[in-house]
Amino acid sequence: MINRIDLRGMDLRASNLDVRNLVPRAEFDIEAALEAVRPICEDVRHRGEAALIEYGERFDGVRLRSLRVSGEAIAQALSALDPQVRAALEESIRRARKVHNDQRRRDVQTVVVPGGMVTERWVPIRRAGLYVPGGLAVLPSSVVMNVVPAQVAGVEQIAVASPPQRAYGGLPHPTILAACALLGVEEVYAVGGSQAIAMFAYGSGPGETGCRPVDIVTGPGNIYVAAAKRLLKGRIGIDTEAGPTEIAILADLSADPGHVAADLISQAEHDPMAAAILVSDSPALIEAVELELAKRVPETKHAERIAQSLGGRQSALILVDDLEAGLAVVDGYAAEHLEIQTSNPRVWAGRVRNAGAIFVGPYSPVSLGDYCAGSNHVLPTGGCACHSSGLSVQTFLKGIHIVEYNEAALAEVAPHVVTLANAEDLPGHGEAVLARRPPEADGASDRPALAPDTDESPLEEE
């Protein structure tokens, strides 16, 4: 049911070995999807709301009169919410706020020299568009994970978009609307797919129900959402081009095979392209996990989807010589979610360099992070964890350097500025500094002169 890869005897420390590509990933060709979303985004750019309404009818089977969800509909969704779901969402929000509050950046002022200082000021993005998918699963948890860090950062305007649902009269799923209500988000649009990203980038038109352009778009989605993000990056900021979800587990014989199998299944149920990887130095554990999967998968609600995921090229049970080799595999793979289920999990977790989030020990499953750990579940996929971070308060902040020097501090460093300007053949840069020196300093001999204004090359001189 799941691929077995035997890496025993392979020197994973070899410099010529591309560890990152040892384990195949699901085919997720954003470049191909770009050609599909390009005309949609251009259409939204030129026709706004009219185009968005047509795409809602075409892709979601719903003909809307207005894209903006009314405040009454949002309030009604909250009042009808199951009390237990409400309590769980409120706890998820509380824990997420606690963690993200500690991520706040503080302005830092550095006195470089007396009279010369540089301050790094952190400024929140003014307007954010948050996308919440509505495909195979309803994800109110994604509302929490996107909205909380934006609010903690101080974003002034937050707009949420989620696909219209035929079963709910063209509104986004009521649990998503209820989550928005709990978080105080009042601007919600029934728009999905690449057209939602285009709406955030270009706006949907004037009027109270029209969506104004945003500065950044965050949130997961399908391949067309990811392609639209790539296409419109630059006009808007983006968090990441999210691909299919991934779980990698580094485990030894001390791991409970039932825990491991359950955790692999938990992420496989997201999507047939979801990746589930086990890396272990124990043949006995791998065999026990295979038996557990064979027993558990048929009993799950989404057995067919899970079987496709576990049987795909992107999922594997990998046997290695030892945990050092296993660490090289998971570090090279750079999984979205990495579990460490070993006899000394904290030690091994401390050595990992590449992962979206690390879950340490037998009682920290990925599912905990998906909902109520307090961490953020919007994480880099497709190996991007080797260079990118998950969603955080920092995603919604801009660092601005403020430079303030007085006359004496500028005069003190002026020779170095002029020297470097001449070295780069940019004498105007030096002149901008020398123009500020007092007249009595014009004859100073300790200041480098500007580079001569000549077209002659030293090579042409005799």
N, C-alpha and C positions, 0 to 999 in steps of 0.2 A: 504493500500500500504506500510505503514511503521509501524514497531512494536511500540506499546504503552506500556510503563512500568510505573506503578504507585508506587512510593516510598514514598507516603505520610504516615506519622506516623512512618516511620522507623528511628531509631536513628543511623545516619550515623557516629556519633562520637564514637560508641561503639568499644572498643579495639579489640573485637573478630570478627569484621566484615571485610571481605576482600573487601574493596571498589574497589580495582583494577579489580576485577573479576565480579563486579555487571553487567557490560555491556558486553555481549559476543562479541568476535572478529571473523573475518573471519578465517576459517581454512587455515593455512599457514604452512604446515609441512615441514620445511627445512630438518629435519632428513631423511624423506623419499626421498626427492629429492637428498640427498647426494649420495645414491646408484646409481642414474642415472648419475650423473656428474662425479663420481670417475673414471670410465674407460675412459671417454672423456678427463679428465685432464691428466691422465697417458699417453694416446695416444699422446696428444700434447707434453707432456714432452719428449717422446722418438722419435717421428717422425716430430715434428715441423711443418713447413709450409705445408708439404704434407698432414698431418692430418687436418690442418685448412682448406685447400682447399676442402677436401672431406666433412668436416662438413658443410661448406658453401653451397655445392651442396645438401647435405642431408636435412638440416634444412631451408635454405633460397631459395633453388631452383636456385642457381647461381653457375656456374663453373668459378672460377676466375683463371687468369694466374698469377696475382700478388696481394698480399694482401694490399700492400702499395698504397695509393691513390696518384696520381701524383700531382705535384705542378700546372700543367696546369689545371687539373680538379678542383682543389680547387679555382684557380683564376677565372675560367669560371663560377663556381657556384656563385661567388660574383658579377661578371659583369652581370649575368642574374637575380639577385635578385630584387624582386619588391622594388621600391624606398621607399614605405611606410614601408615595413617590415624591410628594411635596417635602416631607421630612428629610428624605434622602438627598434631594436637590439642595435643600437649605444647608445640610451638613457638608455637602460637597463644596458649596459656595463658601461656607465659613472656613473650611480647611484651606481652600485655595487662596482666600484672602490672607490668611495667616502667613502662608509661605510667600506669596507674592509681595506682601507688605515689606518683608525683609529684603526684597530685591531692589528697593528704591535706591536710585543713585543720588549721591550728594555732590553739590558743586565743590570743585577743588580749586583753591587759589595757591599758586606757586610764585614766591618771590625769587626771581631768577638772579637779580642783582638789586642792590638798593635803588629804588626808583623805577624798577622794571619788573613787571609781573604779568603772568599768564593765568587766566581763570578758565577752567572748563565748566561751562554751564550746561545743564541737561534740561532740554525743553521738550515737552510732550508734543507729539503730532496733533494737529488741530482736529482732523476728521478721519475716522477709520471706518472701513467697510469690512464686515465680518461675515464670512460665508459658512453656512451650516448645511451639509449635504442632506438629502432625503431619499436615498436610493434603497439599497438592500436593508438598511437598518435606520431606525430613528435615533438621532444622536443629540438629545438635549444636553448631554455632558459636554459636547463641543461648544454649545452656547456659553456654558460656564467657563471653559478653558480659554475661550477667545475674549469674552467680555471682561472677566476679572482683571487680567493684567493690563488691559487698556484703561479700565477705570482707575486702577492703582497708579498708573503712569500719569493720569490727569488728562486723558484725551477728552476734549470738550464735546465732541459730537460722535456718537456711535450709531451706525446703521447696520442692521442685520438683514441678510437675504437668505431665503430657503425655498426650495421648489414648492409650487402649489400642488396640492393633493386632491385628486378627484373625489376621494372618499370623504373629504371634509369641505366640500363646496368651493374648492379652489384656494383655500387657505393653506399655509404650511401646517405641518402636524401640530395638533393642539398642545402636545407636551413641549414642543419647541417654543411655542408662543407662551406657555406658562413659565418656562425658564426665563424668557425675556422679561416677563412681568416681575418675577422674583428679583431680577437684577436691575429693574428700573429702566429697561430699554424700551423706548416708545416708538422708535422709527424702525419698522419692520416691513420688508417687501416680499411678496410672493413671486419670486423669480429664482430660477435655478440655472445650473449649467454655465457654459461659457458666456451666455448672454448676461448673466448676473455680474460677472467680472467686468464685462464691457459697460454695463450700467454704472458700476462703481467708478470706472475710469472716465467715462464721458458724460455721465448724468443721463436722466431720462426726459428732461424737459422742465419748463417752468411750472409754477403753481404749487399749492400746498401739498399736493400728493406726489409731486415729482421728486426724484432723487437727485441731489446735487453731487457732483464729483467728489471723490474722497482722495486722501493723500496716500493711504496704504490699504492693502487688502490682505487679510489673513484668513486662515481656515483651510481644512482639507477638502478634497473633492475628487471626482473621477478624472480620467485622462484628459477630457476636454476642458475641465476647469484648470488643470495644470497647464495645458497648452495655452489657454487664454492668459494665464498669469505670465507665462514666458513671453507671449506676444506683446503684452501691454506693459511689461516691466520697463521702467524708465518714465513712462507717463504716470504710473503709480508705483509705489514701493510694494514689495511682496515679502511674505515670510519665507516661503519655500515652495517648490514644485512637488507637492506631496504625491508619492506613488503608493502602491499597495503596501499594507501594513506588514511588519516583519517582527518575528520573535526569534532570538537565538538564546540557547541555554547552554552554559558551560557547567558540566556536572561530573562528579565522580561517583564511586560506588556508594557513598554515604547518602546520595539523593534518593528520595522516595519515588519509585517509578510511576506511581499513581499521580503524584503531584506534577511530575514532568509531563506526562501524557495529557493531563487536564489543562496544563498551561499551553501546550502546543495546540490543542483543540480550541482553546479560548480565542486565539488570534486567527486560526484557520477559518473560523466561522464568519469572519468579516467579509471575505471575498474569495472566490475561486483562485485568484492570483496572489492571495496572501502567502507569505513565506513562513515556514516553521522549521527551525534548524536546531538539532541537538548535537553538541560536540562533547565527546566523553572519551576518557581513557579506559573505560570499563566495558568489555564486551557483554558482561552479564547485565549491566544496566541497560544497554541498548536493546538486548533481547527482551528484557522485562518490559521496557517501554513499548516495544512492538506488540507484545501481548496485550498490554493495557489499551493501546490504541485500537487493536482489533476488537476488543470487548466494548470500549466506550463509544466509538464513533457511530456504530449503528443505533445506539440508544439516544443519540442527541437529536434535537429538533431539526437542525440544519445538516443532517448527515450527508446529503448529496454534495452540498457546497463544501463541507469540510473535507470529504473524500477527494474532491477535485483539487483542493489546495494542498493536501498532504501528498497527493499523488503527482503533483506537478513538478516540473524540473527545478522549481525554486525552493523545494523543501527537501530536507535530507537528514539522515542520521549519520554522523561522521565519527569514525573511530580514529583516535590518535594514540601515539605512544605514551604520552604523559600530559599533564595539565599545562606544562610550558608550551608544548606544541598546540594544545587547545587554545591557550591564550593568544597565540599568534594567529590562529584561524579567526577567532571572534574579533580580535583587534583589526585584522585585515578586512573582515566582512563589514564592520562598522554598522551594526544593526540598529534599527530604530529602538527596539527594546532588547535589553540583554539581562538575563537572569543568571545569577551565580549561585549554584546549588552544590557546594563543595564542603569539605570538612572545615575549611578556614575561609569562608566566603568573603569576609571583609578584607582580608589580606589580598585575595585575588582581585576583588573589585577595585582596590586601591591602585592596582597596576594597569588597569584598562585605560587606554587613551581614547578610543573611538567607540562611542555609543551615544544614542540619543538620550537614553535614561538607563540606569543600572538598578536592578532590583536584587537586593542582597539577602541571601538566606532563604530557608524554606517557608517563611511566613510573610514574604514580600512579593506576591505574584503580580504580574503585569496588570491583571484586572483591578487590583487595588489602585494602581496609578491611573488607570482609565477613569476612575470615578472619585475616589475619596482619600488618596494619599496626601493630597495638598499640592503635589507636583503637577506639572502641565503635561497633557497627553498629546499636544500638537508637536510632533518631533520629526527630525529629518529622516528620510527614507532613502533607499537606493544607494547606500554607501556615502551619502552626504554628511553623515555624522563624523567623518574624518576631517571636515572643515567647517561644519555649521552646528549651531545650537538649536534647541527647541524654542518654542514660543515663550516669551517672558516679558516682564515689564520693560526690559531694555529694547524689545522689538518696537515699542511705541515711543521711544525717546530719541532725540537727536542731540549729539554732543556739539556744542559750539565753543570754539576757543575765542576768548576775549583778551586782546593784547593791549597793554597800557604801559608805555614807557614815558618818563619825563625827559627833559632836554639833556640833563647830565648823563642819564643812562644810555640814551641814544648816541651821544658824542663818544662815550667810552667804547662802544662796540662798533662804531662807524667804520674804522679801518678794516675790520674783518668783513663787514658787509661789502665794502667797495672792492676788496681783494677777491672775494668770491664772485661778485658780479663781473669783474674783469676776466676772471678765469673762465666764466661761462660765456664771454663775449656778449654781455648784456649791460653795457655801460649806463644805460638809462636807469637801471636799478640802483646803481651807485649814486648817480646824480640826484635821485629822489632823496637820498640820505644827506649828501653834501649840501644840497640846497637849503637844508635846515640849520647849518652851522652858522654861528655868529660871524659878522664881517671881520672882526679882529682875528679870527682863526684862519683867514684865507691864506696867510703866508706860512701856516704851520708846516714844518718839514716832516713831521712824523706821520702824516696822513698820505696814503697811496694816491697817486693821481689817477684820473680816469683814463681808460684805454684810449689811445689816439684814434681820432675819426679818420680812418684812411682805408682805401680799398686795396692798397698794396699788400701783397703777401710776403712774409719774410723769405720765402723760397725764391722770390723774384729779385731780391737784392743781390748786388754783386759782392 
